[in-house]
Amino acid sequence: MAIHTQESLSGFIASEPLLTETAKGDARFFARIGKEHFRREEDGSFTQTETTYHHLVMFGRSAEHAHANFAQGDNFVAEGYTRPVNYERNGQAIEGEEFIAKKIGHDAARTRYEVDRTPRNSAGRDAAAYEPPQRTNAVAQAAPVSM
């Protein structure tokens, strides 16, 4: 079975994130994002070139979670797809594209954080009854395998 892949995008949140509603009443997260670009030099070093700015949008509960957890300046990695957009601003037609994120998280290579593995409380589940698995530093002893 083939591995299903999607587009990914990394960058930083360049504007204050907004949480609005669609015409149908669904949550909509919007932020301008910055994407830094680099050029590799002949000596193996990298030179930063112009940063580009784009729109990032999310919908539904993911949008609400993103708005609660992301702020201007945060580095992120997102999965989703790019779509063309056409709109009017100050009487002028604008054509562009936006990244529709289905999933988003902080960039672990650029962000210090702690992970809370406590499960979210969902319908029919008691989060207080959950006990996370105990982790040990001991290496499991495996039986030798011969061929």
N, C-alpha and C positions, 0 to 999 in steps of 0.2 A: 504494500500500500504506500502511495506517495505521501510525502510530508506536505501538508497544507501550509503555505507561507503567505504572508501579506507584506505590504510596504511597511517600512519602519522609518522613523524620523527622530533625530536627537537634536537638542538645542536648549535654549533658555527662554523662560517666560519674560517677554520684553515689556508687557503692559500689565496693568492691574486686571486680573481675571474678572470677567463678568458672568453672572448667572441670570439668565432671562428665561422667558417661556416662548415656545413656538405657538403658532396660531391654534394648534390642537391642545395646548396646555402642557406639553412636555417640557422638562427642564432642558436648557441649552447653555452650555459652557462656551465662552469665547475668549480667546486671548491672542494678542499679537505675539509671535515668537521670533526669536533671532536664531539664525543658523550661521555659525562661524565657519569660515573656509580657510584651508591651508594649502600651500604649494610646496611640494618637496623639491629641495635644492639638490644640485649635483653632489654636494658634500654629504648628503644624507640628512641635513637639518631641514626644518620646516619654517616657512615664512607665512605669517597670517595675512590673508588677503581680505577683501571687503566682506563684511557681514551682511547677509541678506535677511529680510523680514517678511513674514508670511502670516496667514490666518490659520489658527487651529480651532476646531469646533468639536464638541462632544454633545451627545444627547442622552436623555433619560437619567437613570440612577447613577450611571457612570459620570455624567456631568455634575451631579450634585456632590459626589465623592471628590471629584477633581477640584471643584470650587472650594470645598472644605479643607483640602490638603495642599493646594498649590498657591504660591504667592509670586509676585513679580521678583525676578532674579533667580528663581529656582531652575536647576538643570533637570531635564527630563529625557525619557526615552518613551516613544509612543508607537503603537501598532495601529494600522488602519489603511486608508487609501486617500488618494488625491482626486478631487473633482473640480471641474471648471465652474466658475461663478460669473454671473453678469448682474450688475446692479447700477443704479444711478446715484451719483453724488454731486450735489451742487449743479444739477442740470446736465451733467456729462455722463455718458455711458462708460462704465468701467468693466473691463474684462480681466479676469485673473483666475486664480485657483486657490483652493483652501484644502487643508489636510483634515479629514474627518477621522478623529481618533476613536477607536473602539476600546483601547486599553492605554493607560498611561501610568508611568511610575517615575520616581526620582532616579536620576542617573547615579548608580552606586559608585561609579568611578570618580564622581565629583561631589558627592553629598555624604555627609556624616549623618547617620540616623540609627535608631534602634527599631528592631522588629517586634511588634506585638502579635504573637501567634494565638491570642485568645480569639476563638471564633466569634463572628458577628452573631447576634441573636436574630434568628429568623423564625418564621411561623412554624410552630410544632416542635421547636427544639429548645432545650434549656441550656443556655451557654454556661451557666454556673456548674452544671453537671459534667462538663467536658474536662478531661484531664489530658494535657498534652503528653506525648510519649517522652519517656525519660531518655536522655542522651548520655552515653558514656564515652569515655576516651579510650576504652579498651578496644583493641582490634579483635574482631570475631575470628575464632580459629576455624578455618575451613579444612575439610578433609582433602588430602592430596588427590589429584586427578591424574590418571595415567591414560595413555593413548595406545 
